[in-house]
Amino acid sequence: MKPDGSAANRVAGLVLAAGAGRRYGGPKAPVFLGQALRALQGGGCAPLIAILGAGARQARSAVDLAGVHVVDNPLWSEGMASSLRLGLKTVAGLPRITAVCVHLVDMPGVTAAAVARLRAHTHPGCLVRACYDGEPGHPVLLGRDHWAAVAATARGDQGARAYLRLRADQVSFVECVDVAAGYDIDEQ
């Protein structure tokens, strides 16, 4: 199947927002989750899934989560990989999803336009990364064909990085520096 971004290629939006935000001084979800969800939704992702952990109660109070599949990660302290695995398991249980756009909660410079650029490359076997001035970043688009293997290789705070390295020849990079910024927030 060729990438075409058509309606037949439904893309779920997954925000990993469970971390404690130690370098930031507290959980980032209450502060940045709303923006991350808006970027995914504005870029055409549906349904939306948010994985929460540390700061879950505060995030639920601070962010309108109506229509969002909110999943609590009891293993959030084990690192981002536990949230990615839980998110992929959640998405796999939803009907007719071709790919998932994985976004990190602490990247407020990511825009709907960047998400839409990635979505244009959707097919079941896609592996697509946003890049900024040639440097790989987020979000990352993972086609359904890769979900089980990504989950099996995700460890600690590395998420899908090891799997993407193993499949480097299959990864497409989409330049987004003209429509987004790839920085993350680590300090208040």
C-alpha positions in Angstrom: 0.0 0.0 0.0 1.3 3.4 -0.9 1.4 6.3 1.5 -1.5 8.6 0.7 -2.9 10.1 4.0 -6.4 9.2 2.9 -9.3 8.8 5.3 -8.9 5.1 4.9 -5.6 5.5 6.7 -6.8 6.6 10.2 -4.0 7.9 12.4 -4.4 7.8 16.2 -2.7 10.5 18.2 -0.7 9.3 21.2 0.7 11.7 23.8 3.2 10.3 26.3 2.6 12.4 29.4 3.4 10.2 32.4 6.8 11.4 33.6 7.6 13.1 36.8 9.4 16.0 35.1 12.4 15.9 37.5 14.5 18.4 35.5 11.4 20.6 35.0 10.5 20.7 38.7 7.3 18.7 38.5 5.0 16.8 36.1 4.7 18.5 32.7 1.3 17.0 31.8 -0.8 19.7 33.7 1.1 22.4 31.8 1.6 21.1 28.3 -0.9 18.3 27.6 -3.6 20.6 26.2 -1.2 22.0 23.6 0.0 18.5 22.6 -3.5 17.2 22.1 -4.5 20.3 20.1 -1.5 19.7 17.8 -2.4 16.1 17.2 -6.1 16.9 16.7 -5.4 19.8 14.4 -3.0 17.7 12.4 -5.9 15.2 11.7 -5.3 12.5 14.3 -8.3 10.7 15.7 -8.8 9.2 18.2 -6.5 10.8 20.8 -4.9 8.9 23.6 -3.1 10.4 26.6 -0.9 8.2 28.8 -0.8 9.8 32.3 1.2 8.9 35.4 2.8 11.4 37.7 0.6 14.4 37.9 -2.4 12.6 36.5 -4.8 14.1 39.0 -3.5 17.7 38.2 -3.7 17.1 34.5 -7.3 15.9 34.7 -8.1 19.1 36.6 -6.2 21.4 34.3 -6.9 20.0 30.8 -10.2 19.4 29.0 -9.9 15.7 28.2 -13.4 15.2 26.8 -13.2 12.7 24.0 -9.6 11.7 24.8 -8.8 8.1 25.7 -7.0 8.7 29.0 -4.9 5.8 30.3 -3.2 5.7 33.6 0.3 4.1 33.6 1.0 2.5 37.0 4.5 1.8 35.8 5.3 5.4 34.8 8.4 5.5 37.0 10.1 2.8 34.8 10.4 5.3 32.0 8.9 6.4 28.7 9.0 2.9 27.3 6.3 1.7 29.7 4.0 4.5 28.5 4.8 3.7 24.8 4.0 0.1 25.3 0.7 0.9 27.1 -0.2 3.4 24.4 0.5 0.9 21.6 -1.6 -1.7 23.4 -4.4 0.8 23.7 -4.2 1.8 20.0 -4.1 -1.8 18.9 -7.4 -2.4 20.6 -9.1 0.4 18.6 -10.8 -0.4 15.2 -9.4 0.6 11.8 -6.2 2.5 12.9 -3.5 2.4 10.3 -0.8 4.2 12.2 -0.2 6.1 15.4 1.5 9.5 15.7 3.5 9.5 19.0 4.1 12.9 20.5 5.9 13.8 23.7 4.1 16.1 26.1 7.0 18.5 26.7 7.4 19.7 23.1 5.2 22.8 22.8 6.8 23.8 19.5 5.2 20.9 17.6 2.4 22.2 15.5 -0.7 20.8 13.7 1.1 21.5 10.5 4.0 19.3 11.4 1.7 16.5 12.4 -0.2 16.8 9.1 3.1 16.5 7.2 3.8 13.2 8.9 0.3 12.0 8.4 0.7 12.4 4.6 3.0 9.4 4.7 0.6 7.0 6.4 0.5 3.4 5.6 0.6 0.2 7.7 4.4 -0.2 7.3 5.4 3.4 7.8 8.2 4.6 10.1 8.3 8.4 9.8 10.1 11.0 12.0 9.9 14.7 12.1 13.2 16.4 11.8 14.4 19.9 12.5 17.3 21.2 10.4 18.1 17.6 9.6 18.1 16.4 13.3 15.6 13.7 14.1 12.9 14.5 16.6 9.2 14.1 17.4 6.5 13.4 16.6 7.1 9.9 15.2 4.6 8.1 13.0 4.5 4.3 13.5 2.5 2.1 11.1 0.5 -0.8 12.5 2.9 -3.4 11.1 5.6 -2.2 13.6 3.6 -1.8 16.8 4.4 -5.2 18.3 8.1 -5.0 17.5 8.4 -1.5 18.8 6.7 -2.5 22.1 9.0 -5.5 22.4 12.2 -3.4 22.0 11.1 -0.3 24.0 13.2 0.0 27.2 13.6 2.7 29.9 13.5 6.2 28.6 14.4 5.3 25.0 10.9 4.7 23.6 11.1 3.6 20.0 14.7 4.7 19.5 16.3 1.2 19.4 13.7 -0.1 17.0 14.1 2.9 14.7 17.9 2.4 14.7 17.4 -1.3 13.8 15.2 -0.3 10.9 17.1 2.9 9.9 16.9 2.0 6.2 13.0 2.0 6.4 12.7 5.3 8.3 11.5 8.4 6.4 12.4 11.8 7.7 10.1 14.8 7.2 11.6 18.2 7.6 9.4 20.4 9.8 11.6 23.3 10.9 9.6 25.8 8.7 6.4 24.9 10.5 7.4 23.8 14.0 10.2 23.7 16.6 11.7 20.5 17.9 12.8 21.6 21.3 11.7 20.0 24.6 11.0 21.7 27.9 13.3 20.6 30.7 13.5 23.6 33.0 11.0 26.1 34.4 
